[in-house]
Amino acid sequence: MRNRRDASIAANPILIGAATLLVTIVGVFLAYNANNGLPFVPTYDVKVLVPDAAELVKGNDVRVGGKRIGAITSIEPVKTASGRFVSQLDLKLEKAIEPLRSDTVVTVRPRSTLGLKYLELKPGRTGRPLKPGATLPLEQAGRIVELDEVLNAFDAGTRAGIRDLVDRASNGFAGRGADLNEALSGLNPVLTHLGPVMANLSDGRTALRGAIRGLDAAATAAAPVSAQLGSLVDGASATLGSLDAAQDGLGATLDRAPRVMRDATIDLHAMSPVLADAARLAVGLRPVADLLPRAARGLADTAQTGAPVLRRATQLGPDLEDLLRAVGSLAKDPATSSSVTRLTKVVASLGPTLRFVNPFQTQCNYLGLWTRNASSTISEGDENGTWFRFIPVFQTDEFLQRSTPAPQLHATPYGNARANECETGNEPYLPGQQIGHPAGLQPNHTELTAPPPGTPEGPH
């Protein structure tokens, strides 16, 4: 009975076909979901943020050091707090990689030239462990470099040069594989000592990045004058060639150099007192040097002001000639001597007046201000005429006669007009009775006046 039942099951084509179909369906299902991991196999799921998905698609590999450790299960756009949209990648990873740390770096890499991509992980060592479902922040995403960006880094001339270099190098290395292997084996001592060198270069105190930036800035600055630098190198080559041709003379010069240096040392010792005096003189001239900028500005202003005068001075030639003839005739007159003597006394008596009047105009410009402002006093009126414009300031205790000056009286009979003070018009209003010069020095200048625009040049 048993043999007959077993034979009947094995001979039943329906059961065999159903079993075959079930195995096929299971195989197709497992093959279809192989990229997303096998069912019922535990995984380590995390999320990462990248600035750009860069043509990643669902199911692309996640690799560490070239080994596939998982796949991307979904890609979604996410808006950050700053309003920027980034891509969030959901990763399903093997349990062996758990846990990733918060300093892990993720980078989108090209897998082929046809555009296939994968996500590369560089696990960190010091960050905090990421729990399942945690998100790696955007700061841990590396820069995405596309293949076209790499190719566009070289212009047509550079690509042609690289192609020519590879062509020439291929001819040079052809048939020399054994020699190349020996050369590489001979580099082993160099690589052994290269470790400390590279450690020093990577040290932050070396500031290699700053040096590279400085060299880049220097190269950028030298780029506009590259043609001139080329001619400079050519000229230097000719100069060095000339020096090489005159090497015998240079040798003789170098042979005499020690004796010349000894003589120069003796001379410098003899000159040391002179140099010391020169140093003291330089120290003494330092205050004068501080005044040079201001003096130079004054000389520049004087030259600028005097240029128009000098241009007009040429017109005075004929008149000056007539004047000098007249002065010569006057000097020959016998009566001139006594007249000059008396005129000298008059000028001497005018000295105090001139010393007061000169700064009145040259320093304080009071005459210019008065002539400019005088017109404004009669600038308004009616059909009957004009009237003075003024603002009366009344002091009630000054209306009537009194035996003493008013408590609020301000009177300066003679305002100072000196090289360092222009008192009239600049004195402050102080409360109480103020008679005579106000205390302290007032400003040493007033408002400058000039002809209206368009007025022909002439004495101001």
C-alpha positions in Angstrom: 0.0 0.0 0.0 2.8 2.5 0.9 4.7 1.9 -2.3 1.6 2.4 -4.3 0.7 5.7 -2.5 4.3 7.0 -3.0 4.3 6.1 -6.6 0.9 7.7 -7.2 2.1 11.1 -5.6 5.4 11.2 -7.7 3.4 10.3 -10.8 0.8 13.1 -10.2 1.7 15.8 -12.8 -0.5 18.4 -11.1 1.4 18.2 -7.8 4.8 18.3 -9.6 3.7 21.3 -11.7 2.4 23.2 -8.6 5.6 22.6 -6.7 7.7 23.7 -9.6 5.6 26.9 -10.1 5.9 27.6 -6.3 9.7 27.3 -6.4 9.9 29.5 -9.5 7.7 32.2 -7.9 9.8 32.2 -4.8 13.0 32.4 -6.8 11.7 35.3 -8.9 10.6 37.1 -5.8 13.9 36.6 -4.2 15.8 37.7 -7.3 13.5 40.8 -7.7 14.1 41.9 -4.2 17.8 41.0 -4.0 18.8 44.6 -4.3 16.7 45.6 -1.4 17.9 42.7 0.8 16.6 39.3 1.4 13.3 39.0 3.4 13.4 38.1 7.1 17.1 39.2 7.3 17.6 41.9 9.9 19.0 45.2 8.7 20.4 48.5 10.1 18.3 51.4 8.7 19.5 55.0 8.8 18.9 58.2 6.9 21.4 60.6 5.4 21.0 64.1 4.0 22.9 65.1 0.8 22.7 68.5 -1.0 21.9 66.8 -4.3 20.7 63.3 -5.1 22.9 63.6 -8.3 20.8 61.1 -10.3 20.8 58.4 -7.6 17.8 56.0 -7.9 16.1 53.6 -5.6 18.1 50.4 -5.3 21.6 51.9 -5.9 24.4 50.4 -3.9 25.8 51.7 -0.6 29.5 50.9 -0.4 32.3 51.1 2.2 35.8 50.8 0.7 34.3 49.4 -2.5 32.3 46.6 -0.7 28.5 46.6 -1.0 27.0 46.9 2.5 23.4 47.8 1.6 21.1 49.7 -0.7 19.1 52.9 -1.0 15.4 52.2 -0.4 13.9 55.6 -1.0 14.9 59.2 -2.0 12.8 62.2 -0.9 13.2 66.0 -1.0 13.4 67.7 2.4 13.2 71.4 3.2 15.7 72.6 5.8 15.2 75.3 8.4 16.9 77.8 6.1 14.3 77.1 3.3 16.7 75.1 1.2 15.6 71.8 -0.4 18.0 68.8 0.0 17.7 65.1 -0.6 17.0 62.5 2.1 18.2 59.0 1.4 16.8 56.1 3.3 19.5 53.4 3.6 19.1 49.7 4.5 22.5 48.4 5.6 23.9 45.2 6.9 23.9 44.6 10.7 27.7 44.1 10.6 28.1 47.9 9.9 26.1 48.9 13.0 26.6 51.4 14.5 27.7 54.2 12.2 29.0 57.3 14.0 27.9 60.9 13.6 31.3 61.9 11.9 30.7 59.5 9.1 31.1 61.1 5.6 28.8 60.2 2.7 29.6 61.0 -0.9 27.8 60.3 -4.2 30.3 58.6 -6.5 30.0 57.6 -10.2 30.1 53.9 -10.8 30.5 54.0 -14.6 30.8 56.5 -17.4 27.2 55.8 -18.4 25.8 57.7 -15.4 25.3 54.9 -12.8 26.0 56.1 -9.3 26.4 54.7 -5.8 26.7 56.1 -2.3 30.0 55.8 -0.6 30.3 55.8 3.2 33.5 56.7 5.2 32.7 55.5 8.7 33.8 57.9 11.5 35.7 57.0 14.6 35.0 59.7 17.2 31.4 60.7 16.7 28.4 59.5 18.7 26.8 56.2 17.5 23.7 56.6 15.3 20.7 54.6 16.5 18.5 52.8 13.9 16.3 55.4 12.2 18.7 58.3 13.0 19.6 60.9 10.4 23.1 61.9 9.4 23.2 65.7 9.1 23.9 67.6 5.9 27.3 68.8 7.2 28.6 65.2 6.7 27.9 65.1 3.0 31.0 65.4 0.8 31.2 67.5 -2.4 29.7 65.8 -5.5 32.1 65.9 -8.4 30.6 65.0 -11.8 32.6 63.5 -14.6 31.9 66.5 -16.9 33.4 68.8 -14.2 36.6 66.7 -14.2 36.8 66.8 -17.9 36.0 70.5 -18.1 38.9 71.3 -15.7 41.3 71.1 -18.6 41.0 73.4 -21.7 41.6 72.3 -25.2 45.3 73.2 -25.0 45.9 71.3 -21.8 44.1 68.2 -23.1 46.3 68.3 -26.2 49.4 68.6 -24.0 48.3 65.7 -21.8 47.6 63.6 -24.9 51.0 64.4 -26.3 52.6 63.6 -22.9 50.9 60.2 -22.7 51.9 59.4 -26.3 55.6 60.3 -25.6 55.6 58.5 -22.3 54.2 55.4 -23.8 57.0 55.3 -26.3 59.5 55.8 -23.5 58.1 53.0 -21.3 57.5 50.5 -24.0 59.7 47.5 -23.5 61.1 48.7 -20.2 58.8 46.9 -17.8 61.6 45.2 -15.9 63.5 48.5 -15.5 60.3 50.2 -14.3 59.8 47.4 -11.7 63.4 47.8 -10.5 62.9 51.6 -10.2 59.7 51.0 -8.2 61.5 48.6 -5.9 64.2 51.1 -5.4 61.7 53.6 -4.2 61.0 51.6 -1.1 63.6 53.5 1.1 62.1 56.8 -0.2 58.6 55.7 0.8 59.9 54.6 4.2 61.3 58.1 4.9 58.3 59.8 3.2 56.1 59.0 6.2 57.6 61.5 8.6 57.8 64.1 5.8 54.1 63.7 5.0 53.2 63.8 8.7 55.0 67.2 9.0 53.2 68.5 5.9 49.8 67.4 7.2 50.5 69.0 10.6 48.3 72.1 11.2 51.4 74.1 12.3 53.0 73.6 8.9 50.2 75.7 7.3 50.5 73.9 4.0 47.1 75.1 2.9 48.1 78.7 3.5 51.3 78.1 1.5 49.4 76.6 -1.4 47.0 79.6 -1.3 49.9 82.0 -1.3 51.5 80.2 -4.2 48.1 80.3 -6.0 47.8 84.1 -5.4 51.4 84.6 -6.6 50.7 82.6 -9.7 47.5 84.5 -10.3 49.3 87.8 -9.9 52.1 86.7 -12.3 49.7 85.4 -15.0 49.1 88.8 -16.7 52.9 89.2 -17.1 53.7 85.7 -18.1 55.0 86.9 -21.5 57.4 89.3 -19.8 58.5 86.6 -17.3 59.3 84.4 -20.3 61.5 87.1 -21.8 63.0 87.7 -18.4 64.0 84.0 -18.2 65.4 84.2 -21.7 67.4 87.2 -20.7 68.6 85.5 -17.5 69.7 82.6 -19.6 71.8 84.9 -21.7 73.2 86.5 -18.6 74.1 83.2 -17.0 75.7 82.1 -20.2 77.8 85.2 -20.2 78.8 84.5 -16.5 79.7 81.0 -17.4 81.9 82.2 -20.3 83.6 84.6 -17.8 84.1 82.0 -15.1 87.9 82.5 -15.0 87.4 86.3 -14.3 84.7 85.5 -11.7 87.1 83.1 -10.0 89.8 85.7 -9.8 87.3 88.2 -8.4 86.1 85.7 -5.7 89.8 85.1 -4.8 90.3 88.8 -4.2 87.0 89.1 -2.3 88.3 88.2 1.2 91.0 90.9 1.0 88.5 93.4 -0.2 86.2 92.5 2.7 89.0 92.9 5.2 89.8 96.4 3.8 86.1 97.3 3.8 85.9 96.2 7.5 88.8 98.5 8.4 87.3 101.4 6.5 83.9 100.9 8.2 85.6 100.9 11.6 87.2 104.3 10.6 83.8 105.6 9.4 82.0 104.5 12.6 82.3 108.0 14.2 80.9 109.6 11.0 78.0 107.1 11.0 77.3 107.8 14.6 77.1 111.5 13.9 74.8 110.8 11.0 72.6 108.7 13.2 72.3 111.5 15.7 71.6 113.9 12.9 68.8 111.6 11.6 67.3 111.4 15.1 67.4 115.2 15.4 65.7 115.6 12.0 62.9 113.2 12.9 60.6 116.1 14.3 61.3 118.0 11.1 60.4 115.0 9.0 57.0 114.8 10.8 56.4 118.4 9.6 57.3 117.6 6.0 53.8 116.3 4.9 52.1 119.5 6.1 54.8 121.7 4.6 54.5 119.8 1.3 50.7 120.3 1.3 51.3 124.0 1.9 53.8 124.3 -0.9 51.4 122.4 -3.2 48.6 124.9 -2.4 51.0 127.8 -2.9 52.1 126.5 -6.3 48.5 125.9 -7.3 47.5 129.4 -6.3 50.5 131.0 -7.8 50.3 129.4 -11.2 47.5 131.7 -12.5 49.3 134.7 -11.2 52.5 133.7 -12.9 50.6 133.2 -16.2 49.3 136.7 -15.9 52.7 138.1 -14.8 54.0 138.0 -18.4 51.6 140.8 -19.3 53.3 143.1 -16.7 56.6 143.1 -18.6 56.2 146.2 -20.7 54.6 148.1 -17.8 57.3 146.9 -15.4 60.0 148.1 -17.8 58.4 151.6 -18.0 58.1 151.5 -14.2 61.8 150.7 -13.7 62.8 153.5 -16.1 60.6 155.9 -14.1 62.2 154.7 -10.9 65.6 155.2 -12.4 64.8 158.7 -13.3 63.3 159.3 -9.9 66.5 158.0 -8.2 68.6 160.4 -10.2 66.5 163.4 -9.0 68.3 165.3 -6.2 65.1 165.8 -4.3 64.5 162.0 -4.1 66.9 161.5 -1.2 65.1 163.7 1.3 61.7 162.4 0.1 62.8 158.8 0.7 64.0 159.7 4.2 60.7 161.2 5.1 58.8 158.3 3.5 60.8 155.9 5.6 59.7 157.7 8.7 56.1 157.6 7.6 56.3 153.8 6.9 58.0 153.3 10.3 55.1 155.1 11.9 52.6 152.9 10.0 54.3 149.7 11.3 52.0 149.1 14.3 48.9 149.9 12.1 50.0 147.5 9.4 50.9 144.8 11.9 47.2 145.0 13.0 45.6 145.5 9.6 47.6 142.9 7.8 46.2 139.9 9.6 42.8 141.7 9.7 42.5 140.8 6.0 45.2 138.2 5.1 44.4 135.9 8.1 40.8 136.6 9.0 39.4 137.9 5.7 37.2 140.5 7.5 37.2 143.0 4.6 36.0 140.2 2.2 33.3 139.2 4.6 32.2 142.8 5.1 32.0 143.6 1.4 30.1 140.4 0.7 27.6 140.8 3.5 27.1 144.5 3.1 24.8 144.0 0.2 22.5 141.8 2.2 21.6 144.7 4.6 19.8 146.5 1.8 18.6 143.5 -0.2 14.9 144.0 0.7 12.5 146.9 0.4 9.4 148.3 -1.3 8.6 151.0 -3.9 9.7 153.6 -1.4 13.2 152.2 -1.1 15.2 149.5 0.8 15.8 149.0 4.5 18.3 147.4 6.7 17.8 143.8 7.7 18.7 143.2 11.3 17.6 141.4 14.4 17.4 143.7 17.4 18.5 142.2 20.8 17.0 144.3 23.6 18.4 144.5 27.1 15.9 146.4 29.2 18.5 147.4 31.7 20.5 149.2 28.9 17.6 151.5 27.8 18.4 154.2 30.3 21.6 155.8 31.7 23.3 154.1 34.6 26.4 154.6 36.6 27.8 151.1 36.0 27.9 148.8 33.0 24.9 146.6 32.5 25.1 143.1 34.1 24.7 141.4 30.7 26.9 143.9 28.7 29.2 142.3 26.1 31.7 144.7 24.7 34.9 144.0 22.8 36.2 147.4 21.5 39.2 146.0 19.6 38.9 142.4 18.4 42.2 140.5 18.0 43.2 139.7 14.5 46.5 137.9 14.7 48.1 134.9 13.0 46.8 132.6 15.6 43.4 134.2 16.5 40.5 135.8 14.6 38.4 136.9 17.6 35.7 139.0 16.1 32.8 136.8 15.0 34.2 133.7 16.6 34.0 134.7 20.3 31.5 132.5 22.3 28.5 134.0 24.0 29.1 133.7 27.7 26.5 134.5 30.4 27.0 137.6 32.5 29.0 140.7 31.9 31.9 140.3 29.4 34.0 143.4 28.6 37.2 143.1 26.7 38.8 140.1 25.0 37.2 136.7 25.8 39.3 134.1 27.6 41.4 131.7 25.6 42.3 131.6 21.9 39.5 131.7 19.3 39.7 130.0 15.9 42.5 131.3 13.7 40.4 131.6 10.5 37.0 132.8 9.2 35.0 131.9 6.2 36.8 132.2 2.9 35.3 134.2 0.1 35.7 133.8 -3.6 34.3 135.2 -6.8 31.1 133.7 -8.1 31.4 130.8 -10.6 32.2 132.2 -14.1 34.0 135.3 -12.9 37.2 135.9 -14.9 40.4 135.3 -12.9 41.7 138.4 -11.2 42.8 139.5 -7.8 40.4 138.3 -5.1 
